[in-house]
Amino acid sequence: MAAHRRSKEMAMEYMKYRGRCKELAEKACHEDPELTLYRGWYHCPFWGKQAHWWTERSDGTVLDPSKNQFPSRGAGYYEKYTDFIECEHCGKTITENKVYPVDQHVYCSYECYGKDVM
């Protein structure tokens, strides 16, 4: 019974926070000017690499207002965006302005996109 309740609670938090990371992180920065906004990826031990926005203090302490959307609740690690993105098919590193975007996925070329969908 407790596992079912926990599962239901996690589903509700997922719906509450998913897709709102940038909005909530920007709001936190507005409320506390000591925070810095970052975008990049959250590496969830359960779901893998997820595109994400969060905040940090100057000492590097992460304050993630939407961490409860993930089953690991912030226990994974954060990777800051560095102007370079990896192709989801071949792993080639490319600059953001050279990506072949498909929905929320990025590829270095139409060829890699085609290989990934087959």
MOPAC internal coordinates of N, CA, C and O (Angstrom, degrees):
PM7 1SCF
backbone

  N    0.0000 0     0.00 0     0.00 0    0    0    0
  C    1.4454 1     0.00 0     0.00 0    1    0    0
  C    1.5337 1   110.70 1     0.00 0    2    1    0
  O    1.2310 1   119.86 1   137.65 1    3    2    1
  N    1.3366 1   117.87 1   -42.35 1    3    2    1
  C    1.4623 1   121.22 1  -179.70 1    5    3    2
  C    1.5213 1   111.35 1   -64.73 1    6    5    3
  O    1.2310 1   119.89 1   144.30 1    7    6    5
  N    1.3260 1   117.82 1   -35.70 1    7    6    5
  C    1.4667 1   121.68 1   178.90 1    9    7    6
  C    1.5257 1   110.43 1   -65.52 1   10    9    7
  O    1.2310 1   120.15 1   140.44 1   11   10    9
  N    1.3202 1   117.32 1   -39.56 1   11   10    9
  C    1.4586 1   121.18 1   178.01 1   13   11   10
  C    1.5327 1   110.35 1   -64.47 1   14   13   11
  O    1.2310 1   120.52 1   137.72 1   15   14   13
  N    1.3295 1   116.61 1   -42.28 1   15   14   13
  C    1.4614 1   121.22 1   179.43 1   17   15   14
  C    1.5226 1   109.79 1   -63.40 1   18   17   15
  O    1.2310 1   120.65 1   137.52 1   19   18   17
  N    1.3308 1   116.36 1   -42.48 1   19   18   17
  C    1.4658 1   121.27 1   179.36 1   21   19   18
  C    1.5243 1   110.25 1   -64.00 1   22   21   19
  O    1.2310 1   119.96 1   138.95 1   23   22   21
  N    1.3116 1   117.68 1   -41.05 1   23   22   21
  C    1.4611 1   122.55 1   178.65 1   25   23   22
  C    1.5261 1   110.68 1   -63.04 1   26   25   23
  O    1.2310 1   120.35 1   137.77 1   27   26   25
  N    1.3134 1   116.94 1   -42.23 1   27   26   25
  C    1.4633 1   121.90 1   179.48 1   29   27   26
  C    1.5310 1   110.12 1   -65.66 1   30   29   27
  O    1.2310 1   120.46 1   138.03 1   31   30   29
  N    1.3276 1   116.73 1   -41.97 1   31   30   29
  C    1.4655 1   121.91 1   178.74 1   33   31   30
  C    1.5351 1   110.26 1   -62.35 1   34   33   31
  O    1.2310 1   120.07 1   137.15 1   35   34   33
  N    1.3222 1   117.47 1   -42.85 1   35   34   33
  C    1.4599 1   121.68 1   179.24 1   37   35   34
  C    1.5268 1   111.02 1   -64.54 1   38   37   35
  O    1.2310 1   119.94 1   140.48 1   39   38   37
  N    1.3113 1   117.72 1   -39.52 1   39   38   37
  C    1.4639 1   121.49 1   178.36 1   41   39   38
  C    1.5222 1   110.66 1   -64.31 1   42   41   39
  O    1.2310 1   120.14 1   140.77 1   43   42   41
  N    1.3130 1   117.33 1   -39.23 1   43   42   41
  C    1.4640 1   121.24 1   178.95 1   45   43   42
  C    1.5335 1   110.54 1   -66.89 1   46   45   43
  O    1.2310 1   120.06 1   138.81 1   47   46   45
  N    1.3331 1   117.49 1   -41.19 1   47   46   45
  C    1.4651 1   120.81 1   178.75 1   49   47   46
  C    1.5258 1   110.88 1   -68.66 1   50   49   47
  O    1.2310 1   120.10 1   143.62 1   51   50   49
  N    1.3106 1   117.42 1   -36.38 1   51   50   49
  C    1.4627 1   121.06 1   175.88 1   53   51   50
  C    1.5287 1   108.96 1   -58.30 1   54   53   51
  O    1.2310 1   120.38 1   131.40 1   55   54   53
  N    1.3136 1   116.87 1   -48.60 1   55   54   53
  C    1.4651 1   121.42 1  -178.83 1   57   55   54
  C    1.5285 1   111.39 1   -66.23 1   58   57   55
  O    1.2310 1   119.93 1   146.87 1   59   58   57
  N    1.3055 1   117.74 1   -33.13 1   59   58   57
  C    1.4592 1   122.28 1  -178.50 1   61   59   58
  C    1.5331 1   111.96 1   -71.11 1   62   61   59
  O    1.2310 1   119.96 1   142.27 1   63   62   61
  N    1.3469 1   117.69 1   -37.73 1   63   62   61
  C    1.4557 1   121.43 1  -171.87 1   65   63   62
  C    1.5298 1   115.08 1  -106.84 1   66   65   63
  O    1.2310 1   119.10 1   154.52 1   67   66   65
  N    1.3172 1   119.31 1   -25.48 1   67   66   65
  C    1.4651 1   121.67 1  -173.46 1   69   67   66
  C    1.5225 1   111.02 1   -61.75 1   70   69   67
  O    1.2310 1   121.10 1   -50.13 1   71   70   69
  N    1.3238 1   115.50 1   129.87 1   71   70   69
  C    1.4537 1   121.36 1   179.38 1   73   71   70
  C    1.5202 1   114.00 1    82.71 1   74   73   71
  O    1.2310 1   120.03 1  -176.90 1   75   74   73
  N    1.3224 1   117.55 1     3.10 1   75   74   73
  C    1.4666 1   121.80 1  -177.97 1   77   75   74
  C    1.5210 1   112.44 1  -116.53 1   78   77   75
  O    1.2310 1   119.99 1  -169.41 1   79   78   77
  N    1.3434 1   117.62 1    10.59 1   79   78   77
  C    1.4702 1   119.40 1  -173.96 1   81   79   78
  C    1.5290 1   112.87 1   -59.81 1   82   81   79
  O    1.2310 1   120.21 1   135.09 1   83   82   81
  N    1.3417 1   117.20 1   -44.91 1   83   82   81
  C    1.4680 1   119.31 1  -179.58 1   85   83   82
  C    1.5248 1   110.46 1   -64.28 1   86   85   83
  O    1.2310 1   120.51 1   132.33 1   87   86   85
  N    1.3084 1   116.63 1   -47.67 1   87   86   85
  C    1.4704 1   121.63 1  -179.98 1   89   87   86
  C    1.5303 1   111.26 1   -56.06 1   90   89   87
  O    1.2310 1   120.19 1   131.59 1   91   90   89
  N    1.3199 1   117.25 1   -48.41 1   91   90   89
  C    1.4655 1   121.17 1  -176.99 1   93   91   90
  C    1.5254 1   112.17 1   -71.04 1   94   93   91
  O    1.2310 1   120.17 1   144.83 1   95   94   93
  N    1.3348 1   117.27 1   -35.17 1   95   94   93
  C    1.4669 1   120.78 1   178.18 1   97   95   94
  C    1.5343 1   110.07 1   -69.69 1   98   97   95
  O    1.2310 1   120.09 1   139.27 1   99   98   97
  N    1.3312 1   117.44 1   -40.73 1   99   98   97
  C    1.4682 1   120.52 1   176.98 1  101   99   98
  C    1.5282 1   110.76 1   -63.37 1  102  101   99
  O    1.2310 1   120.46 1   140.02 1  103  102  101
  N    1.3148 1   116.72 1   -39.98 1  103  102  101
  C    1.4672 1   121.06 1   178.36 1  105  103  102
  C    1.5355 1   110.33 1   -62.66 1  106  105  103
  O    1.2310 1   120.56 1   137.08 1  107  106  105
  N    1.3257 1   116.53 1   -42.92 1  107  106  105
  C    1.4694 1   120.45 1   178.98 1  109  107  106
  C    1.5342 1   110.55 1   -62.34 1  110  109  107
  O    1.2310 1   120.12 1   139.78 1  111  110  109
  N    1.3334 1   117.38 1   -40.22 1  111  110  109
  C    1.4702 1   121.05 1   178.16 1  113  111  110
  C    1.5234 1   111.24 1   -65.90 1  114  113  111
  O    1.2310 1   120.52 1   142.51 1  115  114  113
  N    1.3156 1   116.62 1   -37.49 1  115  114  113
  C    1.4591 1   121.11 1   178.10 1  117  115  114
  C    1.5328 1   110.40 1   -64.80 1  118  117  115
  O    1.2310 1   120.79 1   140.50 1  119  118  117
  N    1.3218 1   116.10 1   -39.50 1  119  118  117
  C    1.4686 1   121.15 1  -179.22 1  121  119  118
  C    1.5212 1   112.50 1   -76.43 1  122  121  119
  O    1.2310 1   119.77 1   153.23 1  123  122  121
  N    1.3302 1   118.05 1   -26.77 1  123  122  121
  C    1.4609 1   122.54 1  -179.38 1  125  123  122
  C    1.5267 1   108.95 1  -135.27 1  126  125  123
  O    1.2310 1   119.76 1   -83.32 1  127  126  125
  N    1.3361 1   118.07 1    96.68 1  127  126  125
  C    1.4646 1   121.55 1  -176.77 1  129  127  126
  C    1.5240 1   114.39 1   -63.35 1  130  129  127
  O    1.2310 1   120.07 1   170.18 1  131  130  129
  N    1.3190 1   117.47 1    -9.82 1  131  130  129
  C    1.4713 1   120.79 1   176.73 1  133  131  130
  C    1.5298 1   112.00 1   -75.62 1  134  133  131
  O    1.2310 1   120.42 1   165.66 1  135  134  133
  N    1.3258 1   116.81 1   -14.34 1  135  134  133
  C    1.4639 1   121.41 1  -178.90 1  137  135  134
  C    1.5228 1   110.60 1   -86.15 1  138  137  135
  O    1.2310 1   121.19 1   -30.49 1  139  138  137
  N    1.3343 1   115.32 1   149.51 1  139  138  137
  C    1.4625 1   122.31 1   175.25 1  141  139  138
  C    1.5210 1   107.86 1  -117.75 1  142  141  139
  O    1.2310 1   121.14 1   -42.89 1  143  142  141
  N    1.3253 1   115.42 1   137.11 1  143  142  141
  C    1.4628 1   122.71 1  -179.74 1  145  143  142
  C    1.5272 1   109.75 1   -84.77 1  146  145  143
  O    1.2310 1   120.39 1   -45.13 1  147  146  145
  N    1.3223 1   116.86 1   134.87 1  147  146  145
  C    1.4675 1   122.04 1   176.78 1  149  147  146
  C    1.5193 1   109.78 1  -131.44 1  150  149  147
  O    1.2310 1   121.71 1   -30.72 1  151  150  149
  N    1.3244 1   114.33 1   149.28 1  151  150  149
  C    1.4599 1   120.26 1   169.67 1  153  151  150
  C    1.5111 1   107.44 1  -124.62 1  154  153  151
  O    1.2310 1   121.72 1   -25.41 1  155  154  153
  N    1.3057 1   114.32 1   154.59 1  155  154  153
  C    1.4540 1   120.11 1  -178.83 1  157  155  154
  C    1.5102 1   109.35 1   166.37 1  158  157  155
  O    1.2310 1   121.61 1    51.67 1  159  158  157
  N    1.3216 1   114.53 1  -128.33 1  159  158  157
  C    1.4543 1   119.67 1  -177.28 1  161  159  158
  C    1.5149 1   109.79 1  -136.79 1  162  161  159
  O    1.2310 1   121.96 1   -36.17 1  163  162  161
  N    1.3031 1   113.85 1   143.83 1  163  162  161
  C    1.4612 1   121.00 1   171.02 1  165  163  162
  C    1.5279 1   105.74 1  -105.98 1  166  165  163
  O    1.2310 1   120.72 1   -54.02 1  167  166  165
  N    1.3047 1   116.23 1   125.98 1  167  166  165
  C    1.4687 1   121.26 1   179.09 1  169  167  166
  C    1.5242 1   108.39 1   -96.16 1  170  169  167
  O    1.2310 1   121.60 1   -82.24 1  171  170  169
  N    1.3111 1   114.54 1    97.76 1  171  170  169
  C    1.4576 1   122.06 1  -179.03 1  173  171  170
  C    1.5261 1   108.53 1   -84.18 1  174  173  171
  O    1.2310 1   119.48 1   -50.07 1  175  174  173
  N    1.3339 1   118.60 1   129.93 1  175  174  173
  C    1.4658 1   120.50 1   178.88 1  177  175  174
  C    1.5347 1   113.54 1   -59.66 1  178  177  175
  O    1.2310 1   120.39 1   158.12 1  179  178  177
  N    1.3207 1   116.85 1   -21.88 1  179  178  177
  C    1.4602 1   120.66 1  -177.76 1  181  179  178
  C    1.5327 1   112.67 1   -98.70 1  182  181  179
  O    1.2310 1   120.06 1   138.99 1  183  182  181
  N    1.3269 1   117.49 1   -41.01 1  183  182  181
  C    1.4636 1   121.98 1  -174.14 1  185  183  182
  C    1.5173 1   114.04 1  -103.64 1  186  185  183
  O    1.2310 1   119.74 1   171.06 1  187  186  185
  N    1.3237 1   118.10 1    -8.94 1  187  186  185
  C    1.4566 1   120.29 1  -178.33 1  189  187  186
  C    1.5213 1   111.99 1    82.77 1  190  189  187
  O    1.2310 1   121.14 1    21.82 1  191  190  189
  N    1.3184 1   115.42 1  -158.18 1  191  190  189
  C    1.4710 1   123.69 1  -174.28 1  193  191  190
  C    1.5300 1   111.09 1   -73.44 1  194  193  191
  O    1.2310 1   121.03 1   -57.65 1  195  194  193
  N    1.3437 1   115.64 1   122.35 1  195  194  193
  C    1.4566 1   122.31 1  -177.58 1  197  195  194
  C    1.5333 1   109.85 1  -124.48 1  198  197  195
  O    1.2310 1   119.58 1   -49.31 1  199  198  197
  N    1.3337 1   118.40 1   130.69 1  199  198  197
  C    1.4644 1   120.94 1   172.98 1  201  199  198
  C    1.5227 1   108.18 1   -60.18 1  202  201  199
  O    1.2310 1   120.39 1   -40.53 1  203  202  201
  N    1.3476 1   116.87 1   139.47 1  203  202  201
  C    1.4616 1   118.04 1  -170.76 1  205  203  202
  C    1.5255 1   111.94 1  -161.64 1  206  205  203
  O    1.2310 1   120.60 1   -20.28 1  207  206  205
  N    1.3355 1   116.46 1   159.72 1  207  206  205
  C    1.4650 1   126.20 1   172.23 1  209  207  206
  C    1.5278 1   107.57 1  -125.12 1  210  209  207
  O    1.2310 1   120.30 1   -36.66 1  211  210  209
  N    1.3495 1   117.02 1   143.34 1  211  210  209
  C    1.4599 1   122.34 1   178.89 1  213  211  210
  C    1.5198 1   109.01 1  -156.44 1  214  213  211
  O    1.2310 1   119.92 1    -0.13 1  215  214  213
  N    1.3196 1   117.76 1   179.87 1  215  214  213
  C    1.4620 1   122.39 1   177.98 1  217  215  214
  C    1.5206 1   109.41 1  -125.17 1  218  217  215
  O    1.2310 1   122.02 1   -20.70 1  219  218  217
  N    1.3438 1   113.74 1   159.30 1  219  218  217
  C    1.4691 1   120.05 1   175.67 1  221  219  218
  C    1.5162 1   110.00 1  -140.98 1  222  221  219
  O    1.2310 1   121.76 1   -29.03 1  223  222  221
  N    1.3219 1   114.23 1   150.97 1  223  222  221
  C    1.4611 1   121.51 1   170.91 1  225  223  222
  C    1.5274 1   107.61 1   -82.40 1  226  225  223
  O    1.2310 1   120.30 1   -12.65 1  227  226  225
  N    1.3255 1   117.04 1   167.35 1  227  226  225
  C    1.4666 1   121.07 1  -178.41 1  229  227  226
  C    1.5342 1   112.33 1   -63.53 1  230  229  227
  O    1.2310 1   120.13 1   157.54 1  231  230  229
  N    1.3338 1   117.35 1   -22.46 1  231  230  229
  C    1.4700 1   119.89 1   177.91 1  233  231  230
  C    1.5304 1   112.77 1   -85.16 1  234  233  231
  O    1.2310 1   120.22 1  -176.88 1  235  234  233
  N    1.3557 1   117.18 1     3.12 1  235  234  233
  C    1.4597 1   121.47 1   178.51 1  237  235  234
  C    1.5187 1   115.08 1    92.53 1  238  237  235
  O    1.2310 1   120.27 1   179.04 1  239  238  237
  N    1.3257 1   117.09 1    -0.96 1  239  238  237
  C    1.4594 1   120.40 1   178.35 1  241  239  238
  C    1.5274 1   109.69 1   -67.95 1  242  241  239
  O    1.2310 1   121.00 1   -55.36 1  243  242  241
  N    1.3186 1   115.68 1   124.64 1  243  242  241
  C    1.4601 1   121.45 1   179.84 1  245  243  242
  C    1.5216 1   110.09 1   -82.15 1  246  245  243
  O    1.2310 1   121.28 1   -48.34 1  247  246  245
  N    1.3300 1   115.16 1   131.66 1  247  246  245
  C    1.4571 1   121.91 1   172.42 1  249  247  246
  C    1.5255 1   105.42 1  -123.91 1  250  249  247
  O    1.2310 1   121.20 1   -74.24 1  251  250  249
  N    1.3092 1   115.32 1   105.76 1  251  250  249
  C    1.4608 1   121.24 1  -173.97 1  253  251  250
  C    1.5247 1   109.42 1  -112.79 1  254  253  251
  O    1.2310 1   120.47 1   -77.42 1  255  254  253
  N    1.3441 1   116.71 1   102.58 1  255  254  253
  C    1.4658 1   118.90 1  -176.44 1  257  255  254
  C    1.5270 1   114.79 1   -70.02 1  258  257  255
  O    1.2310 1   119.63 1   168.52 1  259  258  257
  N    1.3298 1   118.31 1   -11.48 1  259  258  257
  C    1.4674 1   119.52 1   179.77 1  261  259  258
  C    1.5333 1   112.60 1  -119.36 1  262  261  259
  O    1.2310 1   120.38 1  -157.33 1  263  262  261
  N    1.3236 1   116.89 1    22.67 1  263  262  261
  C    1.4706 1   120.62 1  -177.22 1  265  263  262
  C    1.5269 1   113.39 1   -62.82 1  266  265  263
  O    1.2310 1   119.90 1   156.46 1  267  266  265
  N    1.3315 1   117.80 1   -23.54 1  267  266  265
  C    1.4660 1   119.92 1  -176.57 1  269  267  266
  C    1.5245 1   113.65 1   -74.44 1  270  269  267
  O    1.2310 1   120.16 1   177.77 1  271  270  269
  N    1.3329 1   117.30 1    -2.23 1  271  270  269
  C    1.4641 1   119.24 1   173.41 1  273  271  270
  C    1.5297 1   110.73 1   -73.09 1  274  273  271
  O    1.2310 1   120.49 1   161.16 1  275  274  273
  N    1.3272 1   116.66 1   -18.84 1  275  274  273
  C    1.4600 1   122.14 1  -178.68 1  277  275  274
  C    1.5301 1   110.55 1   -99.05 1  278  277  275
  O    1.2310 1   119.97 1   -35.98 1  279  278  277
  N    1.3235 1   117.65 1   144.02 1  279  278  277
  C    1.4701 1   118.80 1   179.21 1  281  279  278
  C    1.5295 1   112.76 1   -63.98 1  282  281  279
  O    1.2310 1   119.92 1   157.44 1  283  282  281
  N    1.3373 1   117.77 1   -22.56 1  283  282  281
  C    1.4681 1   120.75 1   179.85 1  285  283  282
  C    1.5248 1   112.18 1   -86.93 1  286  285  283
  O    1.2310 1   120.09 1   172.62 1  287  286  285
  N    1.3291 1   117.44 1    -7.38 1  287  286  285
  C    1.4642 1   123.71 1   174.77 1  289  287  286
  C    1.5326 1   114.06 1    50.72 1  290  289  287
  O    1.2310 1   120.13 1  -137.54 1  291  290  289
  N    1.3252 1   117.37 1    42.46 1  291  290  289
  C    1.4651 1   121.56 1   177.76 1  293  291  290
  C    1.5086 1   114.72 1    88.10 1  294  293  291
  O    1.2310 1   119.65 1  -174.29 1  295  294  293
  N    1.3262 1   118.27 1     5.71 1  295  294  293
  C    1.4665 1   121.21 1  -179.35 1  297  295  294
  C    1.5314 1   112.02 1   -83.45 1  298  297  295
  O    1.2310 1   120.19 1   179.30 1  299  298  297
  N    1.3373 1   117.23 1    -0.70 1  299  298  297
  C    1.4635 1   121.17 1   175.87 1  301  299  298
  C    1.5181 1   109.13 1   -85.30 1  302  301  299
  O    1.2310 1   120.08 1    28.02 1  303  302  301
  N    1.3283 1   117.44 1  -151.98 1  303  302  301
  C    1.4599 1   118.64 1   176.60 1  305  303  302
  C    1.5217 1   110.72 1  -131.67 1  306  305  303
  O    1.2310 1   121.68 1   -23.06 1  307  306  305
  N    1.3295 1   114.38 1   156.94 1  307  306  305
  C    1.4495 1   123.29 1  -175.08 1  309  307  306
  C    1.5260 1   109.49 1  -106.08 1  310  309  307
  O    1.2310 1   120.89 1   -43.25 1  311  310  309
  N    1.3238 1   115.90 1   136.75 1  311  310  309
  C    1.4624 1   122.37 1   178.40 1  313  311  310
  C    1.5256 1   107.57 1  -123.47 1  314  313  311
  O    1.2310 1   120.83 1   -60.86 1  315  314  313
  N    1.3297 1   116.01 1   119.14 1  315  314  313
  C    1.4616 1   120.71 1  -178.26 1  317  315  314
  C    1.5250 1   110.92 1   -75.85 1  318  317  315
  O    1.2310 1   121.32 1   -35.74 1  319  318  317
  N    1.3144 1   115.08 1   144.26 1  319  318  317
  C    1.4591 1   122.64 1   176.25 1  321  319  318
  C    1.5256 1   108.79 1   -68.37 1  322  321  319
  O    1.2310 1   120.26 1   -42.34 1  323  322  321
  N    1.3279 1   117.10 1   137.66 1  323  322  321
  C    1.4650 1   121.41 1  -176.28 1  325  323  322
  C    1.5236 1   113.46 1  -124.44 1  326  325  323
  O    1.2310 1   119.39 1  -155.04 1  327  326  325
  N    1.3215 1   118.77 1    24.96 1  327  326  325
  C    1.4664 1   124.74 1  -176.60 1  329  327  326
  C    1.5262 1   113.07 1    74.96 1  330  329  327
  O    1.2310 1   119.95 1  -179.13 1  331  330  329
  N    1.3217 1   117.70 1     0.87 1  331  330  329
  C    1.4527 1   121.23 1   177.47 1  333  331  330
  C    1.5219 1   109.32 1  -122.29 1  334  333  331
  O    1.2310 1   120.72 1   -34.97 1  335  334  333
  N    1.3177 1   116.24 1   145.03 1  335  334  333
  C    1.4554 1   122.39 1  -178.61 1  337  335  334
  C    1.5187 1   108.41 1  -130.60 1  338  337  335
  O    1.2310 1   120.50 1   -33.34 1  339  338  337
  N    1.3188 1   116.65 1   146.66 1  339  338  337
  C    1.4626 1   121.33 1   176.75 1  341  339  338
  C    1.5186 1   109.69 1   -93.25 1  342  341  339
  O    1.2310 1   120.94 1   -43.62 1  343  342  341
  N    1.3312 1   115.82 1   136.38 1  343  342  341
  C    1.4613 1   121.16 1   172.99 1  345  343  342
  C    1.5257 1   107.46 1   -62.42 1  346  345  343
  O    1.2310 1   120.83 1   -47.04 1  347  346  345
  N    1.3134 1   116.02 1   132.96 1  347  346  345
  C    1.4662 1   119.81 1  -177.63 1  349  347  346
  C    1.5152 1   113.31 1   -70.53 1  350  349  347
  O    1.2310 1   120.00 1   164.01 1  351  350  349
  N    1.3273 1   117.61 1   -15.99 1  351  350  349
  C    1.4614 1   119.39 1   179.44 1  353  351  350
  C    1.5313 1   112.06 1   -96.70 1  354  353  351
  O    1.2310 1   120.25 1   124.27 1  355  354  353
  N    1.3436 1   117.13 1   -55.73 1  355  354  353
  C    1.4687 1   119.53 1  -173.02 1  357  355  354
  C    1.5243 1   113.82 1  -100.44 1  358  357  355
  O    1.2310 1   119.95 1   165.89 1  359  358  357
  N    1.3392 1   117.70 1   -14.11 1  359  358  357
  C    1.4611 1   120.66 1   178.89 1  361  359  358
  C    1.5175 1   114.30 1    85.18 1  362  361  359
  O    1.2310 1   119.62 1  -179.29 1  363  362  361
  N    1.3280 1   118.32 1     0.71 1  363  362  361
  C    1.4643 1   122.10 1   179.27 1  365  363  362
  C    1.5228 1   109.45 1   -60.43 1  366  365  363
  O    1.2310 1   120.30 1   -42.59 1  367  366  365
  N    1.3374 1   117.03 1   137.41 1  367  366  365
  C    1.4554 1   122.10 1   178.21 1  369  367  366
  C    1.5277 1   108.81 1   -86.83 1  370  369  367
  O    1.2310 1   120.83 1   -52.13 1  371  370  369
  N    1.3209 1   116.02 1   127.87 1  371  370  369
  C    1.4635 1   122.25 1  -178.53 1  373  371  370
  C    1.5224 1   109.72 1  -135.98 1  374  373  371
  O    1.2310 1   120.49 1   -21.74 1  375  374  373
  N    1.3386 1   116.67 1   158.26 1  375  374  373
  C    1.4596 1   119.63 1   175.54 1  377  375  374
  C    1.5169 1   108.90 1   -78.84 1  378  377  375
  O    1.2310 1   121.25 1   -24.26 1  379  378  377
  N    1.3105 1   115.21 1   155.74 1  379  378  377
  C    1.4618 1   120.41 1  -174.66 1  381  379  378
  C    1.5327 1   112.42 1   -58.90 1  382  381  379
  O    1.2310 1   119.92 1   145.74 1  383  382  381
  N    1.3297 1   117.75 1   -34.26 1  383  382  381
  C    1.4623 1   119.83 1  -177.42 1  385  383  382
  C    1.5314 1   113.02 1   -75.89 1  386  385  383
  O    1.2310 1   119.59 1   176.33 1  387  386  385
  N    1.3352 1   118.38 1    -3.67 1  387  386  385
  C    1.4624 1   121.15 1  -179.90 1  389  387  386
  C    1.5288 1   113.13 1  -111.88 1  390  389  387
  O    1.2310 1   120.07 1  -172.52 1  391  390  389
  N    1.3103 1   117.47 1     7.48 1  391  390  389
  C    1.4621 1   120.03 1  -177.62 1  393  391  390
  C    1.5155 1   111.61 1   -76.05 1  394  393  391
  O    1.2310 1   121.59 1   -24.13 1  395  394  393
  N    1.3160 1   114.55 1   155.87 1  395  394  393
  C    1.4657 1   122.65 1   172.01 1  397  395  394
  C    1.5295 1   104.72 1  -104.86 1  398  397  395
  O    1.2310 1   120.04 1   -85.67 1  399  398  397
  N    1.3453 1   117.52 1    94.33 1  399  398  397
  C    1.4687 1   119.40 1  -174.64 1  401  399  398
  C    1.5235 1   112.82 1   -81.81 1  402  401  399
  O    1.2310 1   121.41 1   -41.56 1  403  402  401
  N    1.3230 1   114.92 1   138.44 1  403  402  401
  C    1.4627 1   121.79 1   174.46 1  405  403  402
  C    1.5201 1   106.44 1  -135.35 1  406  405  403
  O    1.2310 1   120.79 1   -70.28 1  407  406  405
  N    1.3317 1   116.10 1   109.72 1  407  406  405
  C    1.4658 1   122.22 1  -175.04 1  409  407  406
  C    1.5262 1   108.67 1    52.66 1  410  409  407
  O    1.2310 1   119.88 1    61.48 1  411  410  409
  N    1.3156 1   117.84 1  -118.52 1  411  410  409
  C    1.4670 1   120.94 1   179.96 1  413  411  410
  C    1.5187 1   111.49 1  -101.78 1  414  413  411
  O    1.2310 1   119.67 1  -162.76 1  415  414  413
  N    1.3121 1   118.23 1    17.24 1  415  414  413
  C    1.4647 1   122.67 1  -178.60 1  417  415  414
  C    1.5172 1   109.66 1  -111.90 1  418  417  415
  O    1.2310 1   120.29 1   -25.28 1  419  418  417
  N    1.3309 1   117.05 1   154.72 1  419  418  417
  C    1.4626 1   120.72 1   178.03 1  421  419  418
  C    1.5252 1   110.70 1  -129.59 1  422  421  419
  O    1.2310 1   121.46 1   -38.60 1  423  422  421
  N    1.3053 1   114.81 1   141.40 1  423  422  421
  C    1.4630 1   122.97 1   179.31 1  425  423  422
  C    1.5174 1   108.22 1  -134.75 1  426  425  423
  O    1.2310 1   120.30 1   -21.26 1  427  426  425
  N    1.3297 1   117.02 1   158.74 1  427  426  425
  C    1.4569 1   120.74 1   178.54 1  429  427  426
  C    1.5247 1   111.09 1   -82.35 1  430  429  427
  O    1.2310 1   120.13 1   162.41 1  431  430  429
  N    1.3236 1   117.36 1   -17.59 1  431  430  429
  C    1.4679 1   120.03 1  -177.10 1  433  431  430
  C    1.5272 1   110.25 1  -161.04 1  434  433  431
  O    1.2310 1   122.10 1   -13.91 1  435  434  433
  N    1.3229 1   113.59 1   166.09 1  435  434  433
  C    1.4612 1   119.37 1   174.89 1  437  435  434
  C    1.5302 1   109.81 1   -64.32 1  438  437  435
  O    1.2310 1   120.79 1   147.06 1  439  438  437
  N    1.3170 1   116.10 1   -32.94 1  439  438  437
  C    1.4666 1   120.91 1   179.24 1  441  439  438
  C    1.5366 1   110.96 1   -60.91 1  442  441  439
  O    1.2310 1   120.35 1   133.43 1  443  442  441
  N    1.3359 1   116.94 1   -46.57 1  443  442  441
  C    1.4776 1   119.43 1   179.20 1  445  443  442
  C    1.5294 1   110.61 1   -66.03 1  446  445  443
  O    1.2310 1   120.34 1   140.67 1  447  446  445
  N    1.3281 1   116.96 1   -39.33 1  447  446  445
  C    1.4592 1   119.69 1   176.99 1  449  447  446
  C    1.5198 1   109.41 1   -59.01 1  450  449  447
  O    1.2310 1   120.50 1   133.40 1  451  450  449
  N    1.3276 1   116.65 1   -46.60 1  451  450  449
  C    1.4649 1   120.86 1  -179.61 1  453  451  450
  C    1.5095 1   113.18 1   -60.92 1  454  453  451
  O    1.2310 1   120.01 1   142.00 1  455  454  453
  N    1.3262 1   117.58 1   -38.00 1  455  454  453
  C    1.4675 1   121.39 1   179.46 1  457  455  454
  C    1.5244 1   111.02 1   -69.73 1  458  457  455
  O    1.2310 1   120.98 1   147.85 1  459  458  457
  N    1.3331 1   115.74 1   -32.15 1  459  458  457
  C    1.4655 1   120.10 1  -176.65 1  461  459  458
  C    1.5282 1   112.20 1   -75.92 1  462  461  459
  O    1.2310 1   119.54 1   153.43 1  463  462  461
  N    1.3120 1   118.48 1   -26.57 1  463  462  461
  C    1.4604 1   119.81 1  -177.29 1  465  463  462
  C    1.5315 1   112.64 1   -92.01 1  466  465  463
  O    1.2310 1   119.64 1   171.77 1  467  466  465
  N    1.3150 1   118.29 1    -8.23 1  467  466  465
  C    1.4684 1   120.58 1  -178.99 1  469  467  466
  C    1.5036 1   111.41 1   -85.18 1  470  469  467
  O    1.2310 1   120.10 1   180.00 1  471  470  469

